[in-house]
């Protein structure tokens, strides 16, 4: 499966949940036994899972799709093949657990489902919810405005790709990599590694200038594609490189003028901390001068 164990074991109510990271799929996998034990306090987890599967025929039928095996370190310090599942699979398994501890997860799933239906009826709710989420995470309103604009620019690009027959998934990823590499000098995964990211969204961890240059690259790619009307993936790759390169030239010009790199290894938490420290510093300086 190409996973690597995460040394930072997750905790749920002081119960250890072993995790593994799938670099290729960019997905977290969780030990099914650990999750079930944490939610049920079962003394015999294997037997509990067996009974759970017998009660839920549909879950049992899909078990081989939902779960996979990977090596995790056990309590004795040795590594064993262990049944794991990604977030979607774990949430499906939780639905089959009749335990008070599982109820909050079930209620959350119901709420998320309701929100998605509401957003389908009124798409504006999606924008409002995104705004609220970014504010709660501590982003500045200026950054949020840029981020929401970046979402629109990305949507215009993917709409253009759809018109040109580009397939969602692997082809989207290929073209995104080409754009990112052409303007930043790194593929998307390399860029995320620089910032210490795994599942997190790269754009959510860009500085304002990084975000603006990424927007320029995607917007330029969209405009060139509209003019050239590519019909093959190779033609789309060529246009993606061209659009990204124009933003890349802008990046280099900025770096030559300022004498410092545009690309930063800082992620969202670090960027927010820089802003917070700056605000606190100004506040202290103002107080001293009063």
Residue pairs with C-beta under 8 A, 6 or more apart in sequence:
1 22
1 29
1 68
1 69
1 70
2 22
2 23
2 24
2 25
3 20
3 21
3 22
3 23
3 29
3 70
3 84
4 20
4 21
4 23
5 18
5 19
5 20
5 21
5 71
5 72
5 73
6 19
6 20
6 21
6 28
8 19
9 16
9 17
9 18
9 19
10 16
10 17
10 18
10 19
10 30
11 17
12 35
12 38
12 39
13 38
13 101
15 34
15 37
15 38
16 34
17 30
17 31
17 34
17 35
17 38
18 30
18 31
18 34
18 72
18 73
18 82
19 28
19 29
19 30
19 31
20 28
20 29
20 70
20 72
20 84
21 27
21 28
21 29
21 198
22 28
22 29
22 86
23 189
26 189
26 198
26 199
27 86
27 87
27 199
28 86
28 87
28 198
28 199
29 68
29 70
29 84
29 85
29 86
30 84
30 85
30 86
30 87
30 90
31 72
31 82
31 83
31 84
32 49
32 67
32 83
32 84
32 85
32 90
32 93
33 45
33 46
33 49
33 82
33 83
35 90
35 93
35 94
36 42
36 45
36 48
36 49
36 52
36 93
36 97
37 45
38 101
39 94
39 97
39 99
39 101
39 102
40 48
40 97
40 99
40 101
40 102
42 48
52 59
52 93
52 96
52 97
53 59
53 60
53 63
54 60
55 96
56 96
59 66
59 92
59 93
59 96
62 92
66 85
66 89
66 92
66 93
67 83
67 84
67 85
67 89
68 83
68 84
68 85
69 81
69 82
69 83
69 84
70 81
70 82
70 84
71 79
71 80
71 81
71 82
72 79
72 80
72 82
72 84
73 79
74 80
74 82
85 93
91 105
91 109
94 102
94 105
94 106
95 106
95 109
115 125
115 129
118 125
119 125
119 126
119 129
127 148
130 148
130 151
131 144
131 148
134 143
134 144
134 147
135 141
135 144
137 268
137 272
138 272
138 276
139 147
139 268
139 272
140 275
142 208
143 208
143 211
146 208
146 211
146 212
146 215
147 203
147 204
147 211
149 215
150 203
150 211
150 214
150 215
150 218
153 215
153 218
153 219
153 222
154 218
156 219
156 222
157 218
157 219
157 221
157 222
158 172
160 222
160 225
160 226
161 171
161 172
161 175
161 225
161 236
164 225
164 229
164 230
164 231
164 236
165 231
166 172
166 175
166 233
166 236
171 233
171 236
173 188
174 233
174 237
175 221
175 236
175 237
175 240
176 188
176 240
177 187
177 188
178 237
178 240
178 241
178 244
179 217
179 218
179 221
179 240
179 241
179 243
179 244
180 186
180 187
180 188
180 191
180 214
180 217
180 244
181 187
181 244
182 217
182 240
182 241
182 242
182 243
182 244
182 245
182 247
182 248
183 213
183 214
183 216
183 217
183 244
183 245
183 246
183 247
183 248
183 250
183 251
184 191
184 210
184 213
184 214
184 248
184 251
184 263
185 248
185 263
186 194
186 263
188 202
191 202
191 263
192 198
192 200
192 202
194 263
194 265
195 202
195 205
195 264
195 265
195 266
195 267
196 265
196 267
197 205
197 267
200 267
200 268
203 211
203 214
204 268
205 266
205 267
205 268
205 271
206 214
207 264
207 266
207 271
209 254
209 262
210 262
210 263
210 264
213 247
213 250
213 251
213 262
214 247
216 246
216 247
216 250
217 243
217 244
217 246
217 247
217 248
218 243
219 243
220 242
220 243
220 244
220 246
220 247
221 239
221 240
221 242
221 243
221 244
222 243
223 243
224 239
224 242
224 243
225 236
225 239
225 243
228 235
228 239
230 236
230 238
230 239
251 262
251 263
254 262
255 261
255 262
264 271
266 274
